[in-house]
Amino acid sequence: MSGWLRGISVFCYLSGINIPTMPGFILKTSDNKIIRFKYLDDAPVTAKAFASLLPFTRTFMHARVSGQEIWTDNAPSLNIIQENASVFTEPGEVVFGPSKPLRTKTSNCMGIYYGEGRGLDACNIFAKVVDEDMSLLKALGEAVGKRGEQEVVFSEWL
């Protein structure tokens, strides 16, 4: 890190200003819609681990019992612990089941809430859809609910 950039970082830290280092990721649907997500400051370890996996493709299905959620039980493996973990979610949040503790029922599952819902076990809440793309996320969730599974592509948002 250059001297002036380090100085800005120290100033921001001392001033309580948080400058995110990773803006987030994008999800591309099977009909080529792009949905943007930002990483949450409350889950930096999960966000960094997730970012290291990009790009990847997975098939998502609609949740049966946890509400308005699309999810996969075939998420890439992240060897992380619980961080910002809860069963209580808000519309637009993205969750990842940590591999630790071992009792976690949602280990290596990934979910995206497009409406109201509640997880089966605590997952790391690490990202949220940008406000402008919430309608696209809701349309994706409803399409998966009506038509079944859908393959989506995750990649870095620069």
PyMOL commands that set and color helices and strands:
alter all, ss='L'
color gray80, all
select helices_A, chain A and resi 3-15+44-53+131-147
alter helices_A, ss='H'
color red, helices_A
select strands_A, chain A and resi 24-28+34-39+56-62+67-72+85-88+93-96+110-129+150-157
alter strands_A, ss='S'
color yellow, strands_A
deselect
rebuild
show_as cartoon
